């Protein structure tokens, strides 16, 4: 569905993502796993050009090369984004926040006016799917953290997306709530055949819900396989304190080569 071709991102003299080629497929629930600073968010945000690659290219099925304003607008319209800190407007209701997912279908001027009844229905249906229809008129600042994140999921669903990107969506939640929210997101993506790319640092959640784990360290992909291929030793190494010279990424590169060739 979406293909990264030798994509690299650099901020000044710092390489945040080394040349990377990956494909993400329709209906696949992929988890990007690694420690803070490993490059997960950078890679994920490249997928809708929130983070622009320094070199390389991105191809999207049905659109071609991801370049040019029109193609980018179309891609972002069909790509839902879920954030760690929710990115909701506290003084607005849950429904008002969800309906912002429809703004990509309208001009800036049209978005200043009430949306159609059909789109209001889409918003309500999206809230119903995350179990929050009864909170449609509640202000965001009256909701719990878990409920706010579910509103964020509903907002993404209102876009009718083909792809959902979730950047550490449960990092600010307690373990029980995190599991519930991620289970709901996983269920919806599977039910609708939506491709999902989710960055996490919780290994247990990654193993529970991912079809595929892409492990990162020092801005490099060092693991790419099914969850059951990730051993406890590899988990520990993935989260070790790492040196800037990337020497500890070598064992993973060797492992990844074996998995890809298997």
Secondary structure, DSSP 8 states (H G I E B T S, - for coil): -EEEEEEEEEETTEEEEEEEEEEE-TT-EEEEE--TTSSHHHHHHHTTTSS--SEEEEEETTTEES-SHHHHHHHHHTEEEE-TT----TTSBHHHHHHGGGGGGS-TTGGGS---HHHHHHHHHHHHHTT-GGGTTSBGGGS-HHHHHHHHHHHHHHTT-SEEEEESTTTTS-HHHHHHHHHHHHHHHHHHT-EEEEEES-HHHHHHH-SEEEEEETTEEEEEE-GGG--HHHHHHHTS---TT-GGGHHHHHHHHHHHH-
